[in-house]
Amino acid sequence: MKVFLFYRTDNWNTRESKDLIYIGTSKEASIKKLMKLDSEPITEEQAEDIRRMNQSQCNNVGYEWEVEVWTPNHLSR
């Protein structure tokens, strides 16, 4: 299982600007949900960037998105 952490960032995707917005287990479902936000949603152009390279860039909307993909450790019983 993978976990997707969606961060909203400034125009330059600086580490200091990262703001964790959403954690999901499906990248595509998470993108679709975040496209429906009332404030600073993922745009269609940003969604294409995220699908391709896990971040958006050069979209001229005042903010960008970055996605971290994590695989949690599974403890055996």
Sequence and secondary structure as in RCSB ss.txt:
>XXXX:A:sequence
MKVFLFYRTDNWNTRESKDLIYIGTSKEASIKKLMKLDSEPITEEQAEDIRRMNQSQCNNVGYEWEVEVWTPNHL
SR
>XXXX:A:secstr
  EEEEEEE TT  GGG EEEEEES HHHHHHHHTT SSS   HHHHHHHHHHSB  S  SS EEEEEEE     
  
